[in-house]
Every structure is written in structure tokens, then in C-alpha cells.
């Protein structure tokens, strides 16, 4: 009697995508853990620093995996999303600084933050062209990139307060994206898709740049507050434009630009 052929699992592109993404999440997480442990030893911050970094990264990665279906029909995670995930880890490393005791002379640490945050922001320019070059561009990738930018803004605002470069009011810039999303739960028209806008992208880049500049030790608190206030006003104006556009089109079946 002939032996039955071995059964094979059906090819499931979504399952393969999830497995590939999970492997990248794990690999980047290990790099983050090693880096955070090194920084903690150097600064004598103890294990709380690494745990805080991993918590931020883990939460972001979990949200990313939950929305992975939006990357369909692509079955590959892709180098662009892996780069964005690395940016998330770098932002998590910055987030680990929040609440840590500052040294007696915080200038060297502030310069390190400025340089590291600048590299993190510059890498944002690479993932889009990389995704298009590999023909793996998706709404998921664009959303993942945008949420990382929003998280970077929030972390930089927290660091501005920690380094005493601005008052607590600057946290409004970091909270604006999350308040907008939360408001969409109560008013569904706020959660509808927006048209692509270079204005929105430019405001994001300028906002991040201004916050990094404010952290520079050569910028005194008065100048830092003025720069941060200008950035907050610009960001608020951009959100107002989008909110007003969504309100005007709230009864439309389709958004038309």
C-alpha cells in the first residue's frame, strides 16, 4: 500500500508577512536592548532605563503588527519598513531618557541627544524611496512612518521639559496628533482619510527640526521657548486646516480635492 503524501500547509501570504515582521521586530529589539544596556552602564542609570526603552519599543511594535494587514497585498515586510522599525527603536532609546536624572553638566548629554535625534530624523527621508524602489509602498508603511514621526515629536517635547528648555505647555505639540486621533473616536468624520499634502509633510519636518534645535546647549531658555512656541503655532495651524477641511466634507460620500 503506497504511503500517503505528506500534507503541506496552504500558502498564506499574510502569515508569511506576520512571521517576517515578527523576526525583524525581534532582531531590532535585541539591538535596542544591547544599546540601552550599554548606555545604562555608561550613565549609571540602572536597568530601569533599558526597561523603559523596551516598553516604548514593544508598545510601538505591537501597534505596528496589529495594523500589518494594511501592507497587503505585499507578502514581504521589506527593507523600508525594517528601517522605520529601526527608527522606532532609536526613538525608544530617546524615550528612555525621560525621567532619568541629568548629570551636573547636562551639555554633553544634550549634544548627544541632538546628534542622535538628528540622525533619527534624517533616516525618515530614506524609507519612502526605498519602499517605492522595492515596489513595496503601502498605506501601512506610510501610516507607520507618520506615527513614528508623531512619537518623535512627543519624545522631543518631553525632553525639552526635562532639560528645562521650555515650560510644560510645549507638550501640547507632542499631544496634538494623539488628541486628534482620540477625537476621531467621538466624531467619526475626523477619522476619515485626508488628501496627500506637501504642507503637512513640510510642517512635520520643520517641527522636528525646531525641537532638536531647541535642545542644543547653545540655545538659551528664552530663545528655546520662542522657537518652540513658533513651532507649536505652525503645527496647530496645520491641524486646524486639516480639521476644517474634514468638517466641510463630513457629509460627502467621497472626499474630492
N, C-alpha and C positions, 0 to 999 in steps of 0.2 A: 504494500500500500504506500503510495508516494506521500512524502512529508508535505504538510501544508506550507505554503509560502509565508514567510514572516510578515506580520501585519506592520504597516507603516502608518505613522501619524499623518493626517492630512496637512498639506502645506498651508500654514496660516500666516499671512504677511504681518498681521497685527501682533501676533505672538512673537514672531521673529524681531519685529521692531521693539517691542517691550523688553525682550531679552537683551538686545543690543544696547538699548538705552540704559538698562539696569547695570550692565557691565561697565559702561562709561561712567555712570554715577558712582559706582564702587571704586573705580580706578582714581577718579578725580578726588573722591572723598579721602582715599588713602594718602594722596599727595597733600591734601589740605591738612590732614591730621599730623603728618610729618612736619609740615611747615609751621603749623600752630604750636607743636611741641617745642620746636627749635626757638621760636620767638618767646615762648613762655619761659624757657630756661634762660635766654639772654636777658629778659627783662625781670626775671624773678617774680612772675605773676602766678605761678602755680597752675594746677590742672583746670581751674575754672575758665581760664582763657580759651584753651582748646575745646572744652565742652561747649562754651558759648558759640565759638566758630562753627562747630559741628551741628549745633542746634539750628542755627540760621541756615546753614547749607542744607541740612536734612529737610527742613520745612520747605525751602525753595525747590529742592529736588522732588519732593513728594507732590507739590503742586504741578511741577513740570510733567511728571509721569502721569498724573491724573488727566492732564489735557493732551496727552500724546496722540489721541485719536485724530486730532486736528491736523496731524502731519500726513495722514492718508491722502493719496494712495501710495505714498512712498513707503517702502519696506526697509529702507536704510536710515539710520539715525543721522549720519552724515557728519563731516568734519566741522561744518558751520555750527551745528547745534552743540557739538562737543566743545567748540571754542566758547560759545555762550555759556555752557556749563562751567567751563574754567573761569570765566568772568564772574559767575555766581560764587564760585569758591573764593576768588580774590575779594569780592565784596564781603563775603562772610568773614574773611580774615580781618578786614577793616572793622566789621561789626563787633568782632571780639574785643576791640579796644574800648568800646563803650562801657563806661563804669569802672575801668581799670584805673588804679592810682597813677598819676603822672609823676615823672621824675622831677627833681628840684629844678633842673633846667630842661624844660619841655621842648626847646627849639630843635634839637637833633631828631627827636621823635616826630615833631611836626613836619620837618623836612622829609623824613622817611614816608610819612603819610601822604604828603603832597606828591612825591615821586611815584609811589605805588598806586595812588588813585589816578594819576595821570596816565600811567600805563594801562590801568583797567579801562579808563575811558577811551583811550586811543584804540584798543583792541575792538571796540564796538564798531569801528569802521571796516573791519575785515570780514565779519561773519556774513553780512549781506552779499557782497560779491562772491564769497566762497560758496554760499548756497546756490546762487544763480549759476556759477561756473560748473557746479556738480549737478545742476538741474534738480536740486532738492529743495528749492524755495517753497514755503508753505505759509499759510496763515498761522499755524502753530509756531513756526520759527520766528515770525515777525512779532507775535504776541510774547513769546519767551524773551526775546531781546528787549522789548519795551518794558516788561515787568522787571528785568534786571536793571534797566536804567532808572526806573522808579525807586527800586530798592537802594541803588547807589545814592540817589538824591537824599533819601530818608536817612541813610547812614551818615552821609557828609553833614547833614543838618545837626544830627546828634553830636557829631564830633566838634562842630563849631561851638555848641553849647559847652561841651566838656573842656575844650581848650580856652573857654571864656572869650571867644571872638565875636559872640552875638548873644542876645537875650533869647529866652525860650520862644519868643514869637517866631523865630526862624523855622521852628519845627512845622509851622503851617505849610511851608513849601514841601517838606517831606511827606506830610499827611494828605496833601491835596489829591493825589491820584487815588489813594485808598478811600477817601471820603467820597470821591466821585463814583467809584465802583459800589460803595455801600449805598449811596443814594439811588443807584440803579435798581436796587432791590425793592425800594419803595415806589419809584417812578420808572416803570419798565422802558419808557421812551429814552431814558438816559443810557440804557444798556444797548441800544441799537448801534450798529456799526457806523463809524464815521468815514468820510471820504479821506483819501490819502492827501497829506498836506506837507509841503516843504516847510511851511511856517511852524508847524508842530514839531517837526524834527529839528529845525534850527533852534527853537526855544529850548528844547531838551539839551542840546549840545551846549548852548550858551549858559544855561542854568548850572549844569555840572561844572563847566569851566569856571564860572564865577565863584562857586562854592569852594573849589580847590584853591583858587587864588586867595580867598578869604583865610584859608588855613595857613598860608605862608607866614612864617615868623616876621618877615619884613613888613607885613601889613598890620598896622596897629588896630586896636579895637574899634575906634571911631570909623576908620576907613572901611574896616571889615563889615561893620553894621550897615554902612551906607551902600556898599556893594551888594550885600545880601538882601537889603530892602529893595534895591532896584531889580534884582533877580526875582524876588517874590512878586513884585508888581507885574513884571513881564509874564511870569508863569500864570498868575491869576487872570491876567487879560486874555491869555491864550485859552485857558479853561472856560472863561466867560464866552469867548467867540464860539467854541465848540458846543457849549451848553445852550446858547441862544439858537444855534443852527439846529440842534436836535429838538429844541422846543418848537421851533417854527415848522418842523417836518414831522411832528409827533403823530399826526393823523394820516400821514401818507402811507400808502401800501408799499411803495418803494421809494428809497431816497434817490433823488435826482440832483446832481450837482449843477 
